[in-house]
Amino acid sequence: MPNKKYSAGMILLLAGIVLLLGKWGVITYLGAMFWPLLVLIPGVLLHVLFFGRMLPAVVLVPGGMLIVYTVLFILCNIYGWNIIREAWPVFLLGIAVGLYEYYMFGNSRSRTTLAASLWLGGAAVVLLAVSLVWSWGLYVIAVLLIVAGGWMTFAKRSYW
């Protein structure tokens, strides 16, 4: 009988703590910040099941995609969702990572899969660079002009 009272007491104690944390907004904050873990868990689970030899290598494609997207979502949670305007090529990078994992760990070693992953990854990196330069480019150009003007003003004339 004492074990039942102990269990009931623990349940009431935990319920009270959860209600109090919910009232203070802690649970809402944790849910808002850590929801990307719900995307990460299936990605990691697919990798574990593949490396445990329970699933075929093709599951590495969505597994790699989910892990890359989780990183993007965590960065969006930290820095604000407006960074998705510049970081959208990461979605292409996720596909490239998944295809590359499939090429590396799959049985077929298809050159088409390797070429697709490298081309898609390269395109994603180039598009990400263009996107960042497009949004931050004016600042970079301004800094380069200031540095060049300062160098031309204060350096010896023989250098330029």
N, CA, C and O of each residue as an XYZ file, in Angstrom:
640
protein
N       0.805     -1.203      0.000
C       0.000      0.000      0.000
C       0.851      1.272      0.000
O       0.477      2.239     -0.662
N       1.976      1.312      0.711
C       2.767      2.542      0.702
C       3.293      2.886     -0.693
O       3.477      4.063     -1.001
N       3.541      1.878     -1.549
C       4.040      2.164     -2.895
C       2.998      2.904     -3.726
O       3.349      3.766     -4.531
N       1.719      2.576     -3.539
C       0.665      3.258     -4.279
C       0.563      4.718     -3.856
O       0.351      5.590     -4.698
N       0.710      4.994     -2.575
C       0.675      6.378     -2.102
C       1.869      7.157     -2.649
O       1.751      8.324     -3.022
N       3.019      6.489     -2.688
C       4.225      7.128     -3.208
C       4.056      7.461     -4.684
O       4.411      8.557     -5.117
N       3.513      6.518     -5.464
C       3.296      6.740     -6.888
C       2.277      7.845     -7.115
O       2.489      8.709     -7.965
N       1.188      7.836     -6.382
C       0.166      8.869     -6.529
C       0.733     10.229     -6.153
O       0.430     11.230     -6.802
N       1.544     10.273     -5.122
C       2.174     11.532     -4.715
C       3.120     12.062     -5.786
O       3.159     13.265     -6.044
N       3.881     11.167     -6.408
C       4.797     11.587     -7.474
C       4.026     12.118     -8.675
O       4.431     13.106     -9.287
N       2.920     11.467     -9.015
C       2.101     11.917    -10.144
C       1.516     13.292     -9.863
O       1.521     14.160    -10.737
N       1.010     13.499     -8.649
C       0.470     14.816     -8.292
C       1.562     15.878     -8.275
O       1.332     17.010     -8.702
N       2.738     15.526     -7.790
C       3.856     16.466     -7.765
C       4.275     16.861     -9.180
O       4.470     18.045     -9.454
N       4.415     15.900    -10.073
C       4.787     16.182    -11.457
C       3.705     16.988    -12.173
O       4.018     17.897    -12.941
N       2.431     16.663    -11.927
C       1.341     17.415    -12.539
C       1.361     18.869    -12.085
O       1.157     19.779    -12.888
N       1.602     19.079    -10.826
C       1.691     20.443    -10.302
C       2.853     21.218    -10.903
O       2.711     22.394    -11.237
N       4.002     20.565    -11.041
C       5.167     21.223    -11.629
C       4.905     21.568    -13.086
O       5.240     22.664    -13.535
N       4.309     20.644    -13.826
C       4.014     20.906    -15.242
C       3.018     22.057    -15.366
O       3.191     22.926    -16.220
N       1.984     22.077    -14.533
C       1.015     23.178    -14.570
C       1.675     24.514    -14.237
O       1.410     25.518    -14.899
N       2.516     24.533    -13.234
C       3.197     25.766    -12.840
C       4.143     26.252    -13.933
O       4.174     27.444    -14.239
N       4.917     25.338    -14.525
C       5.809     25.729    -15.617
C       5.022     26.200    -16.829
O       5.445     27.118    -17.532
N       3.878     25.570    -17.074
C       3.021     26.008    -18.175
C       2.459     27.400    -17.942
O       2.374     28.205    -18.869
N       2.080     27.677    -16.716
C       1.543     28.998    -16.383
C       2.616     30.081    -16.511
O       2.310     31.211    -16.892
N       3.845     29.750    -16.202
C       4.952     30.712    -16.301
C       5.456     30.875    -17.739
O       6.258     31.769    -18.008
N       5.005     30.034    -18.655
C       5.422     30.146    -20.048
C       6.676     29.375    -20.399
O       7.184     29.504    -21.513
N       7.185     28.580    -19.480
C       8.408     27.826    -19.733
C       8.179     26.763    -20.797
O       9.017     26.581    -21.680
N       7.071     26.070    -20.725
C       6.796     24.994    -21.675
C       6.580     25.568    -23.078
O       7.021     24.980    -24.065
N       5.909     26.705    -23.165
C       5.712     27.346    -24.463
C       7.045     27.763    -25.065
O       7.279     27.563    -26.257
N       7.916     28.339    -24.249
C       9.232     28.757    -24.730
C      10.050     27.555    -25.193
O      10.656     27.590    -26.264
N      10.069     26.502    -24.394
C      10.824     25.304    -24.774
C      10.268     24.686    -26.047
O      11.029     24.231    -26.901
N       8.957     24.668    -26.181
C       8.348     24.139    -27.398
C       8.679     24.994    -28.610
O       8.899     24.467    -29.700
N       8.716     26.306    -28.430
C       9.022     27.198    -29.550
C      10.492     27.120    -29.957
O      10.813     27.272    -31.135
N      11.373     26.889    -29.012
C      12.802     26.866    -29.334
C      13.298     25.494    -29.768
O      14.205     25.400    -30.595
N      12.722     24.437    -29.227
C      13.262     23.097    -29.472
C      12.389     22.227    -30.369
O      12.600     21.015    -30.427
N      11.417     22.803    -31.068
C      10.608     21.997    -31.973
C      11.436     21.405    -33.105
O      11.058     20.349    -33.612
N      12.558     22.022    -33.544
C      13.338     21.368    -34.601
C      13.866     19.987    -34.202
O      14.239     19.200    -35.072
N      13.903     19.689    -32.932
C      14.323     18.356    -32.518
C      13.331     17.296    -33.008
O      13.694     16.132    -33.175
N      12.082     17.703    -33.236
C      11.099     16.773    -33.788
C      11.415     16.440    -35.243
O      10.966     15.413    -35.752
N      12.181     17.295    -35.919
C      12.642     17.012    -37.275
C      13.953     16.223    -37.225
O      14.203     15.371    -38.077
N      14.775     16.508    -36.233
C      16.065     15.834    -36.094
C      15.912     14.364    -35.720
O      16.651     13.518    -36.224
N      14.981     14.061    -34.860
C      14.828     12.689    -34.363
C      14.572     11.686    -35.489
O      15.233     10.649    -35.513
N      13.645     11.938    -36.429
C      13.493     10.967    -37.525
C      14.739     10.861    -38.402
O      15.064      9.776    -38.884
N      15.444     11.984    -38.615
C      16.664     11.932    -39.417
C      17.733     11.062    -38.782
O      18.367     10.251    -39.457
N      17.927     11.231    -37.499
C      18.910     10.409    -36.789
C      18.437      8.960    -36.721
O      19.236      8.032    -36.849
N      17.145      8.775    -36.521
C      16.602      7.418    -36.457
C      16.794      6.671    -37.777
O      17.106      5.480    -37.771
N      16.614      7.354    -38.900
C      16.853      6.718    -40.195
C      18.317      6.313    -40.350
O      18.614      5.250    -40.896
N      19.229      7.155    -39.873
C      20.647      6.795    -39.928
C      20.956      5.596    -39.028
O      21.685      4.687    -39.423
N      20.402      5.603    -37.832
C      20.641      4.500    -36.897
C      20.097      3.192    -37.466
O      20.747      2.151    -37.370
N      18.916      3.248    -38.053
C      18.339      2.035    -38.614
C      19.116      1.546    -39.825
O      19.211      0.339    -40.050
N      19.679      2.472    -40.616
C      20.499      2.027    -41.745
C      21.796      1.399    -41.251
O      22.157      0.300    -41.674
N      22.493      2.089    -40.362
C      23.768      1.560    -39.890
C      23.588      0.334    -39.000
O      24.541     -0.415    -38.785
N      22.384      0.119    -38.482
C      22.056     -1.110    -37.769
C      21.616     -2.205    -38.719
O      21.196     -3.275    -38.280
N      21.704     -1.954    -40.008
C      21.377     -2.897    -41.078
C      19.914     -3.358    -41.036
O      19.605     -4.515    -41.323
N      19.025     -2.430    -40.673
C      17.605     -2.757    -40.653
C      16.858     -2.153    -41.843
O      15.782     -2.630    -42.202
N      17.422     -1.104    -42.459
C      16.785     -0.443    -43.590
C      17.781     -0.303    -44.732
O      18.987     -0.325    -44.490
N      17.313     -0.159    -45.974
C      18.228     -0.005    -47.110
C      18.872      1.384    -47.126
O      18.465      2.288    -46.396
N      19.878      1.522    -47.972
C      20.660      2.764    -48.015
C      19.862      3.957    -48.507
O      20.237      5.097    -48.233
N      18.780      3.728    -49.221
C      18.007      4.834    -49.764
C      17.405      5.711    -48.659
O      17.055      6.860    -48.927
N      17.274      5.211    -47.438
C      16.740      6.017    -46.336
C      17.716      7.101    -45.897
O      17.342      7.997    -45.140
N      18.968      7.032    -46.362
C      19.927      8.071    -46.021
C      19.608      9.391    -46.721
O      20.001     10.454    -46.240
N      18.904      9.334    -47.844
C      18.546     10.576    -48.546
C      17.611     11.432    -47.683
O      17.949     12.583    -47.408
N      16.453     10.925    -47.243
C      15.635     11.764    -46.363
C      16.283     11.990    -45.001
O      16.060     13.029    -44.381
N      17.079     11.036    -44.527
C      17.755     11.222    -43.246
C      18.730     12.393    -43.286
O      18.753     13.218    -42.372
N      19.530     12.466    -44.336
C      20.465     13.587    -44.483
C      19.743     14.909    -44.665
O      20.153     15.936    -44.126
N      18.658     14.870    -45.435
C      17.874     16.086    -45.634
C      17.308     16.603    -44.318
O      17.378     17.800    -44.040
N      16.756     15.719    -43.518
C      16.145     16.139    -42.251
C      17.175     16.721    -41.290
O      16.884     17.678    -40.572
N      18.367     16.156    -41.273
C      19.401     16.679    -40.373
C      19.850     18.069    -40.820
O      20.024     18.956    -39.985
N      20.041     18.268    -42.120
C      20.443     19.597    -42.616
C      19.332     20.611    -42.366
O      19.608     21.744    -41.974
N      18.086     20.218    -42.588
C      16.977     21.137    -42.361
C      16.835     21.487    -40.883
O      16.438     22.601    -40.543
N      17.157     20.549    -40.012
C      17.112     20.844    -38.580
C      18.090     21.941    -38.222
O      17.763     22.837    -37.444
N      19.291     21.879    -38.784
C      20.285     22.929    -38.521
C      19.753     24.278    -38.998
O      19.892     25.284    -38.301
N      19.144     24.302    -40.186
C      18.571     25.545    -40.704
C      17.464     26.061    -39.791
O      17.406     27.257    -39.507
N      16.590     25.178    -39.332
C      15.490     25.599    -38.481
C      15.981     26.112    -37.124
O      15.413     27.055    -36.574
N      17.027     25.494    -36.590
C      17.592     25.975    -35.320
C      18.181     27.367    -35.507
O      17.989     28.243    -34.663
N      18.903     27.575    -36.620
C      19.446     28.913    -36.897
C      18.330     29.939    -37.076
O      18.464     31.082    -36.640
N      17.236     29.539    -37.712
C      16.099     30.444    -37.870
C      15.463     30.761    -36.519
O      15.039     31.894    -36.290
N      15.393     29.787    -35.633
C      14.865     30.057    -34.297
C      15.752     31.028    -33.532
O      15.252     31.882    -32.799
N      17.064     30.902    -33.697
C      17.992     31.749    -32.950
C      18.042     33.158    -33.523
O      17.930     34.134    -32.781
N      18.210     33.273    -34.839
C      18.456     34.577    -35.462
C      17.218     35.203    -36.087
O      17.291     36.324    -36.591
N      16.106     34.524    -36.069
C      14.879     35.058    -36.646
C      14.600     34.431    -38.002
O      15.513     34.059    -38.740
N      13.332     34.325    -38.305
C      12.930     33.634    -39.520
C      13.143     34.464    -40.768
O      12.946     33.967    -41.877
N      13.541     35.715    -40.615
C      13.822     36.519    -41.800
C      15.112     36.090    -42.505
O      15.336     36.486    -43.649
N      15.959     35.297    -41.859
C      17.182     34.841    -42.531
C      16.893     33.794    -43.586
O      17.773     33.446    -44.373
N      15.672     33.289    -43.613
C      15.331     32.292    -44.623
C      15.356     32.918    -46.015
O      15.484     32.209    -47.013
N      15.234     34.250    -46.086
C      15.330     34.935    -47.388
C      16.691     34.725    -48.019
O      16.795     34.602    -49.240
N      17.737     34.680    -47.207
C      19.079     34.464    -47.728
C      19.505     33.004    -47.671
O      20.365     32.584    -48.446
N      18.923     32.231    -46.774
C      19.390     30.859    -46.542
C      18.559     29.803    -47.267
O      18.730     28.614    -46.999
N      17.677     30.191    -48.163
C      16.833     29.207    -48.837
C      17.623     28.167    -49.622
O      17.119     27.054    -49.771
N      18.829     28.443    -50.140
C      19.550     27.384    -50.843
C      19.961     26.208    -49.957
O      20.399     25.177    -50.469
N      19.830     26.344    -48.656
C      20.147     25.236    -47.759
C      19.181     24.066    -47.998
O      19.530     22.914    -47.741
N      17.975     24.359    -48.488
C      17.050     23.273    -48.821
C      17.622     22.405    -49.945
O      17.486     21.182    -49.914
N      18.259     23.034    -50.935
C      18.927     22.269    -51.991
C      20.133     21.525    -51.438
O      20.416     20.397    -51.843
N      20.841     22.159    -50.511
C      22.005     21.523    -49.901
C      21.607     20.269    -49.134
O      22.360     19.296    -49.113
N      20.438     20.278    -48.505
C      19.950     19.092    -47.801
C      19.768     17.914    -48.735
O      20.123     16.785    -48.396
N      19.213     18.172    -49.912
C      19.047     17.102    -50.896
C      20.411     16.590    -51.342
O      20.615     15.385    -51.486
N      21.347     17.519    -51.561
C      22.695     17.128    -51.990
C      23.385     16.276    -50.936
O      24.047     15.295    -51.276
N      23.243     16.631    -49.668
C      23.858     15.853    -48.593
C      23.250     14.456    -48.537
O      23.971     13.470    -48.386
N      21.934     14.370    -48.657
C      21.280     13.061    -48.647
C      21.729     12.183    -49.804
O      21.995     10.996    -49.618
N      21.815     12.759    -50.996
C      22.282     11.991    -52.153
C      23.733     11.564    -51.999
O      24.101     10.458    -52.393
N      24.560     12.433    -51.429
C      25.963     12.081    -51.240
C      26.121     10.951    -50.227
O      26.944     10.054    -50.411
N      25.328     10.999    -49.156
C      25.354      9.890    -48.195
C      24.918      8.584    -48.854
O      25.490      7.526    -48.595
N      23.905      8.670    -49.703
C      23.444      7.479    -50.415
C      24.555      6.942    -51.312
O      24.744      5.729    -51.406
N      25.280      7.826    -51.965
C      26.394      7.391    -52.817
C      27.501      6.751    -51.979
O      28.038      5.705    -52.343
N      27.836      7.381    -50.861
C      28.956      6.894    -50.043
C      28.646      5.553    -49.371
O      29.518      4.687    -49.307
N      27.443      5.371    -48.878
C      27.140      4.193    -48.073
C      26.273      3.167    -48.782
O      26.068      2.070    -48.262
N      25.761      3.500    -49.956
C      24.935      2.566    -50.703
C      25.784      1.521    -51.407
O      27.007      1.644    -51.469
N      25.137      0.503    -51.933
C      25.848     -0.587    -52.588
C      26.167     -0.299    -54.047
O      27.117     -0.862    -54.590
N      25.393      0.566    -54.690
C      25.521      0.704    -56.145
C      26.689      1.579    -56.574
O      27.288      1.310    -57.615
N      27.034      2.602    -55.826
C      28.107      3.543    -56.182
C      27.894      4.125    -57.581
O      28.821      4.153    -58.391
N      26.704      4.579    -57.857
C      26.355      5.136    -59.154
C      27.010      6.500    -59.337
O      26.917      7.370    -58.471
N      27.666      6.670    -60.467
C      28.302      7.956    -60.758
C      27.255      9.045    -60.993
O      27.530     10.227    -60.791
N      26.081      8.654    -61.410
C      25.004      9.621    -61.606
C      24.583     10.226    -60.270
O      24.336     11.428    -60.174
N      24.505      9.399    -59.259
C      24.152      9.892    -57.928
C      25.223     10.839    -57.407
O      24.913     11.883    -56.833
N      26.490     10.470    -57.610
C      27.584     11.349    -57.185
C      27.534     12.663    -57.938
O      27.655     13.727    -57.330
N      27.359     12.609    -59.250
C      27.323     13.834    -60.049
C      26.141     14.716    -59.641
O      26.281     15.934    -59.528
N      24.990     14.106    -59.421
C      23.811     14.875    -59.020
C      24.036     15.550    -57.669
O      23.684     16.714    -57.481
N      24.628     14.804    -56.729
C      24.845     15.393    -55.404
C      25.879     16.515    -55.465
O      25.709     17.545    -54.812
N      26.946     16.330    -56.239
C      27.969     17.373    -56.328
C      27.459     18.608    -57.066
O      27.731     19.735    -56.651
N      26.725     18.404    -58.150
C      26.172     19.538    -58.882
C      25.145     20.290    -58.042
O      25.139     21.521    -58.010
N      24.287     19.551    -57.370
C      23.271     20.191    -56.545
C      23.900     20.905    -55.349
O      23.480     22.003    -54.983
N      24.910     20.275    -54.742
C      25.614     20.922    -53.631
C      26.365     22.162    -54.089
O      26.351     23.187    -53.407
N      27.021     22.072    -55.240
C      27.725     23.241    -55.769
C      26.773     24.368    -56.113
O      27.051     25.534    -55.832
N      25.642     24.016    -56.725
C      24.639     25.040    -57.039
C      24.099     25.676    -55.765
O      23.876     26.886    -55.725
N      23.889     24.876    -54.728
C      23.389     25.414    -53.464
C      24.396     26.374    -52.839
O      24.016     27.427    -52.326
N      25.673     26.015    -52.880
C      26.702     26.892    -52.303
C      26.798     28.193    -53.098
O      26.895     29.274    -52.517
N      26.772     28.086    -54.433
C      26.836     29.297    -55.267
C      25.609     30.177    -55.032
O      25.736     31.392    -54.877
N      24.428     29.572    -55.005
C      23.216     30.350    -54.764
C      23.207     30.978    -53.374
O      22.720     32.095    -53.200
N      23.741     30.268    -52.389
C      23.834     30.834    -51.049
C      24.794     32.019    -51.031
O      24.514     33.039    -50.400
N      25.925     31.885    -51.723
C      26.883     32.998    -51.798
C      26.264     34.198    -52.512
O      26.416     35.335    -52.065
N      25.568     33.947    -53.619
C      24.918     35.037    -54.351
C      23.851     35.694    -53.493
O      23.718     36.918    -53.481
N      23.101     34.888    -52.785
C      22.053     35.417    -51.920
C      22.633     36.283    -50.811
O      22.094     37.343    -50.496
N      23.729     35.830    -50.223
C      24.365     36.617    -49.165
C      24.991     37.889    -49.715
O      24.902     38.945    -49.090
N      25.631     37.793    -50.893
C      26.223     38.991    -51.495
C      25.122     39.963    -51.891
O      25.285     41.176    -51.757
N      23.999     39.437    -52.378
C      22.889     40.290    -52.780
C      22.357     41.077    -51.581
O      22.030     42.257    -51.703
N      22.272     40.424    -50.436
C      21.722     41.106    -49.262
C      22.775     41.928    -48.519
O      22.467     42.996    -47.990
N      24.007     41.439    -48.477
C      25.065     42.140    -47.760
C      26.064     42.792    -48.706
O      27.040     43.392    -48.255
N      25.837     42.686    -49.993
C      26.800     43.147    -50.988
C      27.121     44.624    -50.906
O      28.279     45.011    -51.066
N      26.129     45.454    -50.663
C      26.381     46.889    -50.596
C      27.325     47.227    -49.451
O      28.171     48.112    -49.581
N      27.183     46.535    -48.343
C      28.087     46.763    -47.213
C      29.506     46.316    -47.556
O      30.477     46.996    -47.222
N      29.616     45.184    -48.216
C      30.941     44.686    -48.607
C      31.600     45.644    -49.592
O      32.787     45.946    -49.468
N      30.838     46.118    -50.564
C      31.388     47.070    -51.538
C      31.810     48.357    -50.842
O      32.869     48.901    -51.152
N      31.006     48.851    -49.913
C      31.349     50.069    -49.186
C      32.646     49.896    -48.399
O      33.499     50.784    -48.406
N      32.798     48.761    -47.723
C      34.020     48.519    -46.952
C      35.225     48.405    -47.880
O      36.292     48.940    -47.576
N      35.065     47.714    -49.008
C      36.167     47.596    -49.969
C      36.566     48.949    -50.533
O      37.756     49.213    -50.709
N      35.595     49.817    -50.822
C      35.910     51.154    -51.308
C      36.634     51.981    -50.262
O      37.559     52.723    -50.591
N      36.227     51.864    -49.016
C      36.903     52.595    -47.935
C      38.334     52.121    -47.779
O      39.252     52.929    -47.636
N      38.527     50.786    -47.808
C      39.885     50.239    -47.675
C      40.746     50.669    -48.858
O      41.891     51.081    -48.672
N      40.203     50.576    -50.082
C      40.975     50.957    -51.264
C      41.297     52.446    -51.241
O      42.415     52.840    -51.571
N      40.341     53.269    -50.861
C      40.599     54.709    -50.784
C      41.625     55.044    -49.721
O      42.483     55.898    -49.946
N      41.560     54.396    -48.574
C      42.558     54.625    -47.526
C      43.939     54.169    -47.951
O      44.937     54.831    -47.669
N      43.990     53.041    -48.629
C      45.284     52.544    -49.101
C      45.873     53.484    -50.142
O      47.067     53.781    -50.106
N      45.035     53.957    -51.080
C      45.533     54.870    -52.109
C      45.939     56.211    -51.520
O      46.845     56.864    -52.038
N      45.285     56.627    -50.453
C      45.602     57.912    -49.833
C      46.880     57.846    -49.010
O      47.702     58.761    -49.072
N      47.055     56.792    -48.250
C      48.154     56.758    -47.288
C      49.329     55.885    -47.718
O      50.375     55.947    -47.072
N      49.219     55.085    -48.759
C      50.326     54.239    -49.195
C      51.258     55.050    -50.093
O      50.881     56.104    -50.606
N      52.469     54.548    -50.274
C      53.407     55.196    -51.178
C      52.890     55.083    -52.601
O      52.242     54.103    -52.969
N      53.189     56.104    -53.394
C      52.689     56.119    -54.767
C      53.315     55.002    -55.621
O      52.740     54.619    -56.640
N      54.438     54.496    -55.235
C      55.077     53.457    -56.039
C      54.320     52.121    -55.975
O      54.511     51.266    -56.840
N      53.474     51.935    -54.971
C      52.728     50.695    -54.853
C      51.552     50.630    -55.807
O      51.121     49.540    -56.185
N      51.027     51.781    -56.203
C      49.887     51.752    -57.106
C      50.127     52.693    -58.246
O      49.280     52.821    -59.130
